[in-house]
Amino acid sequence: MGLGLEEFYGLTPEEFEVIYRHWREEREERRREEWERARLTCLCILQPYSSEALKARDVMAFPWDEAAAEHEAGLGGEDERQDIEAAKRLYGFR
């Protein structure tokens, strides 16, 4: 399913931008999934030979791992932590 030629020519630059961005994000997600499968395969191969429990990030590190680690930590950064502490003081929690 796609756009016909007539529909394509009728797109505004903003509409084209949205469609292109969505297409690019889907393509990037598929690429990441392929790399994640490769990393999991390597982890399964290497784990029996390791004396410690390995994590996927120990086997291969990817650029998107850093963003995922920040998300897992719960707080985005120092500014956010300071805002939370200020709110606690304001409302008498500390």
PDB file of N, CA, C and O in Angstrom:
ATOM      1  N   MET A   1       0.851  -1.172   0.000  1.00  0.00           N
ATOM      2  CA  MET A   1       0.000   0.000   0.000  1.00  0.00           C
ATOM      3  C   MET A   1       0.895   1.233   0.000  1.00  0.00           C
ATOM      4  O   MET A   1       1.828   1.333   0.797  1.00  0.00           O
ATOM      5  N   GLY A   2       0.615   2.138  -0.869  1.00  0.00           N
ATOM      6  CA  GLY A   2       1.422   3.338  -0.955  1.00  0.00           C
ATOM      7  C   GLY A   2       0.624   4.457  -1.598  1.00  0.00           C
ATOM      8  O   GLY A   2      -0.572   4.337  -1.863  1.00  0.00           O
ATOM      9  N   LEU A   3       1.310   5.514  -1.829  1.00  0.00           N
ATOM     10  CA  LEU A   3       0.676   6.664  -2.450  1.00  0.00           C
ATOM     11  C   LEU A   3       0.707   6.515  -3.959  1.00  0.00           C
ATOM     12  O   LEU A   3       1.693   6.057  -4.537  1.00  0.00           O
ATOM     13  N   GLY A   4      -0.394   6.912  -4.586  1.00  0.00           N
ATOM     14  CA  GLY A   4      -0.383   6.992  -6.028  1.00  0.00           C
ATOM     15  C   GLY A   4       0.378   8.239  -6.449  1.00  0.00           C
ATOM     16  O   GLY A   4       0.638   9.126  -5.636  1.00  0.00           O
ATOM     17  N   LEU A   5       0.729   8.297  -7.708  1.00  0.00           N
ATOM     18  CA  LEU A   5       1.491   9.426  -8.208  1.00  0.00           C
ATOM     19  C   LEU A   5       0.732  10.736  -8.020  1.00  0.00           C
ATOM     20  O   LEU A   5       1.317  11.757  -7.656  1.00  0.00           O
ATOM     21  N   GLU A   6      -0.553  10.697  -8.267  1.00  0.00           N
ATOM     22  CA  GLU A   6      -1.377  11.900  -8.116  1.00  0.00           C
ATOM     23  C   GLU A   6      -1.425  12.358  -6.659  1.00  0.00           C
ATOM     24  O   GLU A   6      -1.345  13.551  -6.369  1.00  0.00           O
ATOM     25  N   GLU A   7      -1.557  11.390  -5.746  1.00  0.00           N
ATOM     26  CA  GLU A   7      -1.563  11.727  -4.318  1.00  0.00           C
ATOM     27  C   GLU A   7      -0.205  12.277  -3.878  1.00  0.00           C
ATOM     28  O   GLU A   7      -0.124  13.220  -3.091  1.00  0.00           O
ATOM     29  N   PHE A   8       0.867  11.658  -4.408  1.00  0.00           N
ATOM     30  CA  PHE A   8       2.206  12.119  -4.056  1.00  0.00           C
ATOM     31  C   PHE A   8       2.412  13.572  -4.475  1.00  0.00           C
ATOM     32  O   PHE A   8       2.913  14.384  -3.696  1.00  0.00           O
ATOM     33  N   TYR A   9       2.030  13.891  -5.685  1.00  0.00           N
ATOM     34  CA  TYR A   9       2.191  15.264  -6.170  1.00  0.00           C
ATOM     35  C   TYR A   9       1.320  16.252  -5.409  1.00  0.00           C
ATOM     36  O   TYR A   9       1.612  17.448  -5.392  1.00  0.00           O
ATOM     37  N   GLY A  10       0.260  15.769  -4.782  1.00  0.00           N
ATOM     38  CA  GLY A  10      -0.634  16.636  -4.028  1.00  0.00           C
ATOM     39  C   GLY A  10      -0.179  16.904  -2.598  1.00  0.00           C
ATOM     40  O   GLY A  10      -0.800  17.698  -1.893  1.00  0.00           O
ATOM     41  N   LEU A  11       0.897  16.253  -2.161  1.00  0.00           N
ATOM     42  CA  LEU A  11       1.373  16.448  -0.790  1.00  0.00           C
ATOM     43  C   LEU A  11       1.996  17.827  -0.607  1.00  0.00           C
ATOM     44  O   LEU A  11       2.672  18.348  -1.494  1.00  0.00           O
ATOM     45  N   THR A  12       1.753  18.396   0.554  1.00  0.00           N
ATOM     46  CA  THR A  12       2.457  19.624   0.922  1.00  0.00           C
ATOM     47  C   THR A  12       3.834  19.209   1.458  1.00  0.00           C
ATOM     48  O   THR A  12       4.026  18.050   1.825  1.00  0.00           O
ATOM     49  N   PRO A  13       4.777  20.129   1.505  1.00  0.00           N
ATOM     50  CA  PRO A  13       6.082  19.774   2.069  1.00  0.00           C
ATOM     51  C   PRO A  13       5.978  19.244   3.503  1.00  0.00           C
ATOM     52  O   PRO A  13       6.723  18.339   3.879  1.00  0.00           O
ATOM     53  N   GLU A  14       5.064  19.798   4.304  1.00  0.00           N
ATOM     54  CA  GLU A  14       4.896  19.340   5.683  1.00  0.00           C
ATOM     55  C   GLU A  14       4.375  17.914   5.724  1.00  0.00           C
ATOM     56  O   GLU A  14       4.827  17.113   6.542  1.00  0.00           O
ATOM     57  N   GLU A  15       3.425  17.586   4.848  1.00  0.00           N
ATOM     58  CA  GLU A  15       2.886  16.224   4.800  1.00  0.00           C
ATOM     59  C   GLU A  15       3.964  15.234   4.366  1.00  0.00           C
ATOM     60  O   GLU A  15       4.086  14.141   4.918  1.00  0.00           O
ATOM     61  N   PHE A  16       4.743  15.645   3.360  1.00  0.00           N
ATOM     62  CA  PHE A  16       5.830  14.780   2.905  1.00  0.00           C
ATOM     63  C   PHE A  16       6.838  14.538   4.026  1.00  0.00           C
ATOM     64  O   PHE A  16       7.322  13.421   4.209  1.00  0.00           O
ATOM     65  N   GLU A  17       7.144  15.591   4.769  1.00  0.00           N
ATOM     66  CA  GLU A  17       8.093  15.493   5.893  1.00  0.00           C
ATOM     67  C   GLU A  17       7.621  14.470   6.917  1.00  0.00           C
ATOM     68  O   GLU A  17       8.415  13.657   7.388  1.00  0.00           O
ATOM     69  N   VAL A  18       6.339  14.500   7.267  1.00  0.00           N
ATOM     70  CA  VAL A  18       5.781  13.568   8.253  1.00  0.00           C
ATOM     71  C   VAL A  18       5.863  12.132   7.735  1.00  0.00           C
ATOM     72  O   VAL A  18       6.252  11.223   8.469  1.00  0.00           O
ATOM     73  N   ILE A  19       5.501  11.936   6.488  1.00  0.00           N
ATOM     74  CA  ILE A  19       5.540  10.596   5.897  1.00  0.00           C
ATOM     75  C   ILE A  19       6.971  10.079   5.841  1.00  0.00           C
ATOM     76  O   ILE A  19       7.239   8.927   6.182  1.00  0.00           O
ATOM     77  N   TYR A  20       7.885  10.940   5.409  1.00  0.00           N
ATOM     78  CA  TYR A  20       9.284  10.532   5.309  1.00  0.00           C
ATOM     79  C   TYR A  20       9.861  10.216   6.684  1.00  0.00           C
ATOM     80  O   TYR A  20      10.580   9.228   6.832  1.00  0.00           O
ATOM     81  N   ARG A  21       9.562  11.028   7.688  1.00  0.00           N
ATOM     82  CA  ARG A  21      10.066  10.786   9.041  1.00  0.00           C
ATOM     83  C   ARG A  21       9.574   9.441   9.562  1.00  0.00           C
ATOM     84  O   ARG A  21      10.344   8.676  10.143  1.00  0.00           O
ATOM     85  N   HIS A  22       8.290   9.154   9.354  1.00  0.00           N
ATOM     86  CA  HIS A  22       7.728   7.886   9.807  1.00  0.00           C
ATOM     87  C   HIS A  22       8.415   6.717   9.105  1.00  0.00           C
ATOM     88  O   HIS A  22       8.764   5.726   9.747  1.00  0.00           O
ATOM     89  N   TRP A  23       8.609   6.826   7.806  1.00  0.00           N
ATOM     90  CA  TRP A  23       9.283   5.777   7.041  1.00  0.00           C
ATOM     91  C   TRP A  23      10.700   5.555   7.557  1.00  0.00           C
ATOM     92  O   TRP A  23      11.129   4.412   7.718  1.00  0.00           O
ATOM     93  N   ARG A  24      11.432   6.644   7.819  1.00  0.00           N
ATOM     94  CA  ARG A  24      12.808   6.563   8.305  1.00  0.00           C
ATOM     95  C   ARG A  24      12.865   5.910   9.691  1.00  0.00           C
ATOM     96  O   ARG A  24      13.755   5.103   9.957  1.00  0.00           O
ATOM     97  N   GLU A  25      11.919   6.255  10.572  1.00  0.00           N
ATOM     98  CA  GLU A  25      11.888   5.667  11.910  1.00  0.00           C
ATOM     99  C   GLU A  25      11.607   4.171  11.857  1.00  0.00           C
ATOM    100  O   GLU A  25      12.214   3.402  12.602  1.00  0.00           O
ATOM    101  N   GLU A  26      10.697   3.753  10.986  1.00  0.00           N
ATOM    102  CA  GLU A  26      10.412   2.324  10.843  1.00  0.00           C
ATOM    103  C   GLU A  26      11.633   1.579  10.332  1.00  0.00           C
ATOM    104  O   GLU A  26      11.942   0.482  10.798  1.00  0.00           O
ATOM    105  N   ARG A  27      12.316   2.171   9.382  1.00  0.00           N
ATOM    106  CA  ARG A  27      13.524   1.544   8.824  1.00  0.00           C
ATOM    107  C   ARG A  27      14.608   1.422   9.897  1.00  0.00           C
ATOM    108  O   ARG A  27      15.270   0.389   9.989  1.00  0.00           O
ATOM    109  N   GLU A  28      14.791   2.457  10.699  1.00  0.00           N
ATOM    110  CA  GLU A  28      15.779   2.435  11.775  1.00  0.00           C
ATOM    111  C   GLU A  28      15.423   1.369  12.811  1.00  0.00           C
ATOM    112  O   GLU A  28      16.306   0.670  13.309  1.00  0.00           O
ATOM    113  N   GLU A  29      14.152   1.244  13.135  1.00  0.00           N
ATOM    114  CA  GLU A  29      13.707   0.240  14.103  1.00  0.00           C
ATOM    115  C   GLU A  29      14.000  -1.171  13.597  1.00  0.00           C
ATOM    116  O   GLU A  29      14.437  -2.023  14.370  1.00  0.00           O
ATOM    117  N   ARG A  30      13.767  -1.427  12.314  1.00  0.00           N
ATOM    118  CA  ARG A  30      14.077  -2.750  11.750  1.00  0.00           C
ATOM    119  C   ARG A  30      15.574  -3.027  11.813  1.00  0.00           C
ATOM    120  O   ARG A  30      15.988  -4.148  12.110  1.00  0.00           O
ATOM    121  N   ARG A  31      16.386  -2.008  11.534  1.00  0.00           N
ATOM    122  CA  ARG A  31      17.836  -2.173  11.586  1.00  0.00           C
ATOM    123  C   ARG A  31      18.289  -2.510  13.008  1.00  0.00           C
ATOM    124  O   ARG A  31      19.130  -3.386  13.211  1.00  0.00           O
ATOM    125  N   ARG A  32      17.723  -1.806  13.983  1.00  0.00           N
ATOM    126  CA  ARG A  32      18.071  -2.084  15.386  1.00  0.00           C
ATOM    127  C   ARG A  32      17.666  -3.486  15.792  1.00  0.00           C
ATOM    128  O   ARG A  32      18.410  -4.168  16.497  1.00  0.00           O
ATOM    129  N   GLU A  33      16.492  -3.926  15.354  1.00  0.00           N
ATOM    130  CA  GLU A  33      16.030  -5.266  15.695  1.00  0.00           C
ATOM    131  C   GLU A  33      16.986  -6.322  15.164  1.00  0.00           C
ATOM    132  O   GLU A  33      17.247  -7.317  15.840  1.00  0.00           O
ATOM    133  N   GLU A  34      17.508  -6.115  13.963  1.00  0.00           N
ATOM    134  CA  GLU A  34      18.468  -7.068  13.402  1.00  0.00           C
ATOM    135  C   GLU A  34      19.735  -7.120  14.255  1.00  0.00           C
ATOM    136  O   GLU A  34      20.264  -8.198  14.526  1.00  0.00           O
ATOM    137  N   TRP A  35      20.214  -5.957  14.673  1.00  0.00           N
ATOM    138  CA  TRP A  35      21.412  -5.928  15.512  1.00  0.00           C
ATOM    139  C   TRP A  35      21.148  -6.534  16.886  1.00  0.00           C
ATOM    140  O   TRP A  35      22.023  -7.193  17.448  1.00  0.00           O
ATOM    141  N   GLU A  36      19.969  -6.322  17.427  1.00  0.00           N
ATOM    142  CA  GLU A  36      19.626  -6.914  18.725  1.00  0.00           C
ATOM    143  C   GLU A  36      19.590  -8.434  18.632  1.00  0.00           C
ATOM    144  O   GLU A  36      20.018  -9.117  19.562  1.00  0.00           O
ATOM    145  N   ARG A  37      19.083  -8.975  17.522  1.00  0.00           N
ATOM    146  CA  ARG A  37      19.086 -10.428  17.340  1.00  0.00           C
ATOM    147  C   ARG A  37      20.517 -10.962  17.267  1.00  0.00           C
ATOM    148  O   ARG A  37      20.826 -12.011  17.833  1.00  0.00           O
ATOM    149  N   ALA A  38      21.380 -10.234  16.570  1.00  0.00           N
ATOM    150  CA  ALA A  38      22.782 -10.659  16.480  1.00  0.00           C
ATOM    151  C   ALA A  38      23.436 -10.639  17.857  1.00  0.00           C
ATOM    152  O   ALA A  38      24.194 -11.545  18.202  1.00  0.00           O
ATOM    153  N   ARG A  39      23.143  -9.610  18.637  1.00  0.00           N
ATOM    154  CA  ARG A  39      23.727  -9.510  19.974  1.00  0.00           C
ATOM    155  C   ARG A  39      23.238 -10.647  20.864  1.00  0.00           C
ATOM    156  O   ARG A  39      24.025 -11.223  21.615  1.00  0.00           O
ATOM    157  N   LEU A  40      21.957 -10.977  20.793  1.00  0.00           N
ATOM    158  CA  LEU A  40      21.413 -12.066  21.595  1.00  0.00           C
ATOM    159  C   LEU A  40      22.027 -13.402  21.203  1.00  0.00           C
ATOM    160  O   LEU A  40      22.313 -14.237  22.061  1.00  0.00           O
ATOM    161  N   THR A  41      22.228 -13.601  19.915  1.00  0.00           N
ATOM    162  CA  THR A  41      22.871 -14.825  19.444  1.00  0.00           C
ATOM    163  C   THR A  41      24.282 -14.938  20.016  1.00  0.00           C
ATOM    164  O   THR A  41      24.679 -15.996  20.505  1.00  0.00           O
ATOM    165  N   CYS A  42      25.040 -13.837  19.950  1.00  0.00           N
ATOM    166  CA  CYS A  42      26.403 -13.835  20.509  1.00  0.00           C
ATOM    167  C   CYS A  42      26.374 -14.100  22.011  1.00  0.00           C
ATOM    168  O   CYS A  42      27.215 -14.836  22.528  1.00  0.00           O
ATOM    169  N   LEU A  43      25.421 -13.513  22.706  1.00  0.00           N
ATOM    170  CA  LEU A  43      25.309 -13.719  24.150  1.00  0.00           C
ATOM    171  C   LEU A  43      25.073 -15.200  24.457  1.00  0.00           C
ATOM    172  O   LEU A  43      25.703 -15.758  25.356  1.00  0.00           O
ATOM    173  N   CYS A  44      24.178 -15.825  23.720  1.00  0.00           N
ATOM    174  CA  CYS A  44      23.890 -17.246  23.942  1.00  0.00           C
ATOM    175  C   CYS A  44      25.097 -18.114  23.644  1.00  0.00           C
ATOM    176  O   CYS A  44      25.304 -19.134  24.302  1.00  0.00           O
ATOM    177  N   ILE A  45      25.895 -17.725  22.662  1.00  0.00           N
ATOM    178  CA  ILE A  45      27.085 -18.503  22.332  1.00  0.00           C
ATOM    179  C   ILE A  45      28.159 -18.336  23.396  1.00  0.00           C
ATOM    180  O   ILE A  45      28.827 -19.305  23.755  1.00  0.00           O
ATOM    181  N   LEU A  46      28.338 -17.113  23.908  1.00  0.00           N
ATOM    182  CA  LEU A  46      29.428 -16.829  24.840  1.00  0.00           C
ATOM    183  C   LEU A  46      29.132 -17.186  26.296  1.00  0.00           C
ATOM    184  O   LEU A  46      30.059 -17.474  27.054  1.00  0.00           O
ATOM    185  N   GLN A  47      27.885 -17.175  26.695  1.00  0.00           N
ATOM    186  CA  GLN A  47      27.537 -17.366  28.105  1.00  0.00           C
ATOM    187  C   GLN A  47      28.100 -18.648  28.719  1.00  0.00           C
ATOM    188  O   GLN A  47      28.593 -18.596  29.846  1.00  0.00           O
ATOM    189  N   PRO A  48      28.053 -19.784  28.043  1.00  0.00           N
ATOM    190  CA  PRO A  48      28.597 -21.007  28.670  1.00  0.00           C
ATOM    191  C   PRO A  48      30.093 -20.941  28.978  1.00  0.00           C
ATOM    192  O   PRO A  48      30.590 -21.692  29.818  1.00  0.00           O
ATOM    193  N   TYR A  49      30.798 -20.054  28.309  1.00  0.00           N
ATOM    194  CA  TYR A  49      32.244 -19.953  28.490  1.00  0.00           C
ATOM    195  C   TYR A  49      32.644 -18.855  29.472  1.00  0.00           C
ATOM    196  O   TYR A  49      33.833 -18.613  29.683  1.00  0.00           O
ATOM    197  N   SER A  50      31.661 -18.195  30.068  1.00  0.00           N
ATOM    198  CA  SER A  50      31.941 -17.113  30.998  1.00  0.00           C
ATOM    199  C   SER A  50      31.698 -17.575  32.430  1.00  0.00           C
ATOM    200  O   SER A  50      30.738 -18.293  32.707  1.00  0.00           O
ATOM    201  N   SER A  51      32.577 -17.156  33.334  1.00  0.00           N
ATOM    202  CA  SER A  51      32.390 -17.514  34.738  1.00  0.00           C
ATOM    203  C   SER A  51      31.365 -16.611  35.410  1.00  0.00           C
ATOM    204  O   SER A  51      30.868 -16.937  36.488  1.00  0.00           O
ATOM    205  N   GLU A  52      31.043 -15.478  34.787  1.00  0.00           N
ATOM    206  CA  GLU A  52      30.040 -14.543  35.302  1.00  0.00           C
ATOM    207  C   GLU A  52      28.835 -14.524  34.375  1.00  0.00           C
ATOM    208  O   GLU A  52      28.921 -14.904  33.207  1.00  0.00           O
ATOM    209  N   ALA A  53      27.715 -14.077  34.917  1.00  0.00           N
ATOM    210  CA  ALA A  53      26.537 -13.901  34.082  1.00  0.00           C
ATOM    211  C   ALA A  53      26.757 -12.678  33.191  1.00  0.00           C
ATOM    212  O   ALA A  53      27.040 -11.585  33.682  1.00  0.00           O
ATOM    213  N   LEU A  54      26.628 -12.869  31.902  1.00  0.00           N
ATOM    214  CA  LEU A  54      26.825 -11.772  30.955  1.00  0.00           C
ATOM    215  C   LEU A  54      25.498 -11.066  30.688  1.00  0.00           C
ATOM    216  O   LEU A  54      24.426 -11.669  30.743  1.00  0.00           O
ATOM    217  N   LYS A  55      25.601  -9.803  30.403  1.00  0.00           N
ATOM    218  CA  LYS A  55      24.454  -9.024  29.944  1.00  0.00           C
ATOM    219  C   LYS A  55      24.660  -8.753  28.463  1.00  0.00           C
ATOM    220  O   LYS A  55      25.784  -8.791  27.961  1.00  0.00           O
ATOM    221  N   ALA A  56      23.579  -8.483  27.781  1.00  0.00           N
ATOM    222  CA  ALA A  56      23.673  -8.221  26.348  1.00  0.00           C
ATOM    223  C   ALA A  56      24.624  -7.068  26.055  1.00  0.00           C
ATOM    224  O   ALA A  56      25.359  -7.099  25.068  1.00  0.00           O
ATOM    225  N   ARG A  57      24.611  -6.063  26.902  1.00  0.00           N
ATOM    226  CA  ARG A  57      25.474  -4.893  26.677  1.00  0.00           C
ATOM    227  C   ARG A  57      26.944  -5.218  26.922  1.00  0.00           C
ATOM    228  O   ARG A  57      27.823  -4.488  26.464  1.00  0.00           O
ATOM    229  N   ASP A  58      27.219  -6.310  27.642  1.00  0.00           N
ATOM    230  CA  ASP A  58      28.603  -6.732  27.828  1.00  0.00           C
ATOM    231  C   ASP A  58      29.174  -7.327  26.540  1.00  0.00           C
ATOM    232  O   ASP A  58      30.376  -7.248  26.290  1.00  0.00           O
ATOM    233  N   VAL A  59      28.322  -7.908  25.748  1.00  0.00           N
ATOM    234  CA  VAL A  59      28.745  -8.574  24.521  1.00  0.00           C
ATOM    235  C   VAL A  59      28.972  -7.564  23.402  1.00  0.00           C
ATOM    236  O   VAL A  59      30.009  -7.584  22.738  1.00  0.00           O
ATOM    237  N   MET A  60      28.011  -6.692  23.202  1.00  0.00           N
ATOM    238  CA  MET A  60      28.095  -5.657  22.174  1.00  0.00           C
ATOM    239  C   MET A  60      27.428  -4.403  22.705  1.00  0.00           C
ATOM    240  O   MET A  60      26.354  -4.468  23.303  1.00  0.00           O
ATOM    241  N   ALA A  61      28.057  -3.274  22.490  1.00  0.00           N
ATOM    242  CA  ALA A  61      27.464  -1.998  22.896  1.00  0.00           C
ATOM    243  C   ALA A  61      27.010  -1.253  21.646  1.00  0.00           C
ATOM    244  O   ALA A  61      27.729  -1.179  20.650  1.00  0.00           O
ATOM    245  N   PHE A  62      25.817  -0.710  21.721  1.00  0.00           N
ATOM    246  CA  PHE A  62      25.272   0.045  20.598  1.00  0.00           C
ATOM    247  C   PHE A  62      25.007   1.481  21.023  1.00  0.00           C
ATOM    248  O   PHE A  62      24.839   1.750  22.212  1.00  0.00           O
ATOM    249  N   PRO A  63      24.967   2.397  20.080  1.00  0.00           N
ATOM    250  CA  PRO A  63      24.725   3.805  20.420  1.00  0.00           C
ATOM    251  C   PRO A  63      23.394   4.027  21.147  1.00  0.00           C
ATOM    252  O   PRO A  63      23.294   4.928  21.980  1.00  0.00           O
ATOM    253  N   TRP A  64      22.400   3.239  20.850  1.00  0.00           N
ATOM    254  CA  TRP A  64      21.093   3.436  21.482  1.00  0.00           C
ATOM    255  C   TRP A  64      21.030   2.854  22.891  1.00  0.00           C
ATOM    256  O   TRP A  64      20.042   3.071  23.592  1.00  0.00           O
ATOM    257  N   ASP A  65      22.048   2.126  23.325  1.00  0.00           N
ATOM    258  CA  ASP A  65      22.065   1.587  24.686  1.00  0.00           C
ATOM    259  C   ASP A  65      22.140   2.689  25.733  1.00  0.00           C
ATOM    260  O   ASP A  65      21.538   2.565  26.800  1.00  0.00           O
ATOM    261  N   GLU A  66      22.859   3.752  25.451  1.00  0.00           N
ATOM    262  CA  GLU A  66      23.012   4.836  26.421  1.00  0.00           C
ATOM    263  C   GLU A  66      21.663   5.478  26.737  1.00  0.00           C
ATOM    264  O   GLU A  66      21.353   5.735  27.901  1.00  0.00           O
ATOM    265  N   ALA A  67      20.872   5.735  25.717  1.00  0.00           N
ATOM    266  CA  ALA A  67      19.549   6.323  25.937  1.00  0.00           C
ATOM    267  C   ALA A  67      18.656   5.358  26.710  1.00  0.00           C
ATOM    268  O   ALA A  67      17.875   5.781  27.563  1.00  0.00           O
ATOM    269  N   ALA A  68      18.766   4.083  26.419  1.00  0.00           N
ATOM    270  CA  ALA A  68      17.962   3.085  27.137  1.00  0.00           C
ATOM    271  C   ALA A  68      18.373   2.998  28.599  1.00  0.00           C
ATOM    272  O   ALA A  68      17.524   2.821  29.473  1.00  0.00           O
ATOM    273  N   ALA A  69      19.668   3.120  28.871  1.00  0.00           N
ATOM    274  CA  ALA A  69      20.148   3.070  30.253  1.00  0.00           C
ATOM    275  C   ALA A  69      19.629   4.261  31.051  1.00  0.00           C
ATOM    276  O   ALA A  69      19.260   4.110  32.216  1.00  0.00           O
ATOM    277  N   GLU A  70      19.598   5.431  30.445  1.00  0.00           N
ATOM    278  CA  GLU A  70      19.053   6.611  31.129  1.00  0.00           C
ATOM    279  C   GLU A  70      17.571   6.426  31.415  1.00  0.00           C
ATOM    280  O   GLU A  70      17.083   6.810  32.478  1.00  0.00           O
ATOM    281  N   HIS A  71      16.864   5.843  30.473  1.00  0.00           N
ATOM    282  CA  HIS A  71      15.432   5.611  30.659  1.00  0.00           C
ATOM    283  C   HIS A  71      15.199   4.607  31.786  1.00  0.00           C
ATOM    284  O   HIS A  71      14.277   4.771  32.585  1.00  0.00           O
ATOM    285  N   GLU A  72      16.027   3.575  31.850  1.00  0.00           N
ATOM    286  CA  GLU A  72      15.896   2.565  32.904  1.00  0.00           C
ATOM    287  C   GLU A  72      16.217   3.145  34.275  1.00  0.00           C
ATOM    288  O   GLU A  72      15.660   2.706  35.281  1.00  0.00           O
ATOM    289  N   ALA A  73      17.105   4.122  34.318  1.00  0.00           N
ATOM    290  CA  ALA A  73      17.478   4.739  35.593  1.00  0.00           C
ATOM    291  C   ALA A  73      16.319   5.522  36.193  1.00  0.00           C
ATOM    292  O   ALA A  73      16.304   5.791  37.395  1.00  0.00           O
ATOM    293  N   GLY A  74      15.366   5.882  35.377  1.00  0.00           N
ATOM    294  CA  GLY A  74      14.176   6.563  35.884  1.00  0.00           C
ATOM    295  C   GLY A  74      14.227   8.064  35.753  1.00  0.00           C
ATOM    296  O   GLY A  74      13.221   8.676  35.394  1.00  0.00           O
ATOM    297  N   LEU A  75      15.346   8.674  36.025  1.00  0.00           N
ATOM    298  CA  LEU A  75      15.445  10.120  35.947  1.00  0.00           C
ATOM    299  C   LEU A  75      16.347  10.488  34.778  1.00  0.00           C
ATOM    300  O   LEU A  75      17.370   9.849  34.533  1.00  0.00           O
ATOM    301  N   GLY A  76      15.943  11.534  34.063  1.00  0.00           N
ATOM    302  CA  GLY A  76      16.662  11.921  32.870  1.00  0.00           C
ATOM    303  C   GLY A  76      18.014  12.546  33.118  1.00  0.00           C
ATOM    304  O   GLY A  76      18.939  12.319  32.338  1.00  0.00           O
ATOM    305  N   GLY A  77      18.167  13.326  34.179  1.00  0.00           N
ATOM    306  CA  GLY A  77      19.443  13.975  34.386  1.00  0.00           C
ATOM    307  C   GLY A  77      19.451  14.771  35.672  1.00  0.00           C
ATOM    308  O   GLY A  77      18.495  14.737  36.447  1.00  0.00           O
ATOM    309  N   GLU A  78      20.538  15.486  35.891  1.00  0.00           N
ATOM    310  CA  GLU A  78      20.721  16.251  37.121  1.00  0.00           C
ATOM    311  C   GLU A  78      19.680  17.356  37.266  1.00  0.00           C
ATOM    312  O   GLU A  78      19.204  17.610  38.373  1.00  0.00           O
ATOM    313  N   ASP A  79      19.322  18.011  36.177  1.00  0.00           N
ATOM    314  CA  ASP A  79      18.314  19.078  36.245  1.00  0.00           C
ATOM    315  C   ASP A  79      16.982  18.548  36.766  1.00  0.00           C
ATOM    316  O   ASP A  79      16.321  19.189  37.583  1.00  0.00           O
ATOM    317  N   GLU A  80      16.606  17.387  36.288  1.00  0.00           N
ATOM    318  CA  GLU A  80      15.338  16.795  36.728  1.00  0.00           C
ATOM    319  C   GLU A  80      15.409  16.432  38.213  1.00  0.00           C
ATOM    320  O   GLU A  80      14.440  16.636  38.944  1.00  0.00           O
ATOM    321  N   ARG A  81      16.524  15.908  38.655  1.00  0.00           N
ATOM    322  CA  ARG A  81      16.683  15.565  40.080  1.00  0.00           C
ATOM    323  C   ARG A  81      16.580  16.819  40.949  1.00  0.00           C
ATOM    324  O   ARG A  81      15.947  16.800  42.004  1.00  0.00           O
ATOM    325  N   GLN A  82      17.205  17.905  40.499  1.00  0.00           N
ATOM    326  CA  GLN A  82      17.141  19.156  41.259  1.00  0.00           C
ATOM    327  C   GLN A  82      15.709  19.676  41.325  1.00  0.00           C
ATOM    328  O   GLN A  82      15.279  20.175  42.365  1.00  0.00           O
ATOM    329  N   ASP A  83      14.972  19.564  40.228  1.00  0.00           N
ATOM    330  CA  ASP A  83      13.566  19.991  40.224  1.00  0.00           C
ATOM    331  C   ASP A  83      12.744  19.180  41.219  1.00  0.00           C
ATOM    332  O   ASP A  83      11.897  19.732  41.921  1.00  0.00           O
ATOM    333  N   ILE A  84      12.988  17.882  41.280  1.00  0.00           N
ATOM    334  CA  ILE A  84      12.248  17.028  42.209  1.00  0.00           C
ATOM    335  C   ILE A  84      12.578  17.401  43.651  1.00  0.00           C
ATOM    336  O   ILE A  84      11.685  17.490  44.495  1.00  0.00           O
ATOM    337  N   GLU A  85      13.855  17.618  43.930  1.00  0.00           N
ATOM    338  CA  GLU A  85      14.256  18.004  45.290  1.00  0.00           C
ATOM    339  C   GLU A  85      13.638  19.353  45.673  1.00  0.00           C
ATOM    340  O   GLU A  85      13.199  19.525  46.811  1.00  0.00           O
ATOM    341  N   ALA A  86      13.597  20.305  44.747  1.00  0.00           N
ATOM    342  CA  ALA A  86      12.991  21.614  45.025  1.00  0.00           C
ATOM    343  C   ALA A  86      11.501  21.467  45.308  1.00  0.00           C
ATOM    344  O   ALA A  86      10.970  22.130  46.199  1.00  0.00           O
ATOM    345  N   ALA A  87      10.824  20.604  44.555  1.00  0.00           N
ATOM    346  CA  ALA A  87       9.397  20.382  44.778  1.00  0.00           C
ATOM    347  C   ALA A  87       9.151  19.731  46.145  1.00  0.00           C
ATOM    348  O   ALA A  87       8.190  20.071  46.834  1.00  0.00           O
ATOM    349  N   LYS A  88      10.020  18.799  46.529  1.00  0.00           N
ATOM    350  CA  LYS A  88       9.886  18.167  47.840  1.00  0.00           C
ATOM    351  C   LYS A  88      10.013  19.204  48.956  1.00  0.00           C
ATOM    352  O   LYS A  88       9.225  19.207  49.903  1.00  0.00           O
ATOM    353  N   ARG A  89      11.003  20.080  48.839  1.00  0.00           N
ATOM    354  CA  ARG A  89      11.191  21.120  49.862  1.00  0.00           C
ATOM    355  C   ARG A  89       9.998  22.072  49.883  1.00  0.00           C
ATOM    356  O   ARG A  89       9.538  22.468  50.955  1.00  0.00           O
ATOM    357  N   LEU A  90       9.500  22.437  48.716  1.00  0.00           N
ATOM    358  CA  LEU A  90       8.373  23.362  48.616  1.00  0.00           C
ATOM    359  C   LEU A  90       7.139  22.808  49.310  1.00  0.00           C
ATOM    360  O   LEU A  90       6.409  23.552  49.964  1.00  0.00           O
ATOM    361  N   TYR A  91       6.903  21.521  49.175  1.00  0.00           N
ATOM    362  CA  TYR A  91       5.711  20.905  49.751  1.00  0.00           C
ATOM    363  C   TYR A  91       5.968  20.259  51.102  1.00  0.00           C
ATOM    364  O   TYR A  91       5.108  19.549  51.622  1.00  0.00           O
ATOM    365  N   GLY A  92       7.155  20.500  51.681  1.00  0.00           N
ATOM    366  CA  GLY A  92       7.425  20.038  53.030  1.00  0.00           C
ATOM    367  C   GLY A  92       7.775  18.580  53.182  1.00  0.00           C
ATOM    368  O   GLY A  92       7.644  18.030  54.276  1.00  0.00           O
ATOM    369  N   PHE A  93       8.215  17.937  52.123  1.00  0.00           N
ATOM    370  CA  PHE A  93       8.590  16.529  52.231  1.00  0.00           C
ATOM    371  C   PHE A  93      10.026  16.362  52.684  1.00  0.00           C
ATOM    372  O   PHE A  93      10.462  15.244  52.960  1.00  0.00           O
ATOM    373  N   ARG A  94      10.764  17.451  52.765  1.00  0.00           N
ATOM    374  CA  ARG A  94      12.157  17.379  53.234  1.00  0.00           C
ATOM    375  C   ARG A  94      12.517  18.632  53.924  1.00  0.00           C
ATOM    376  O   ARG A  94      13.646  18.776  54.394  1.00  0.00           O
TER     377      ARG A  94
END
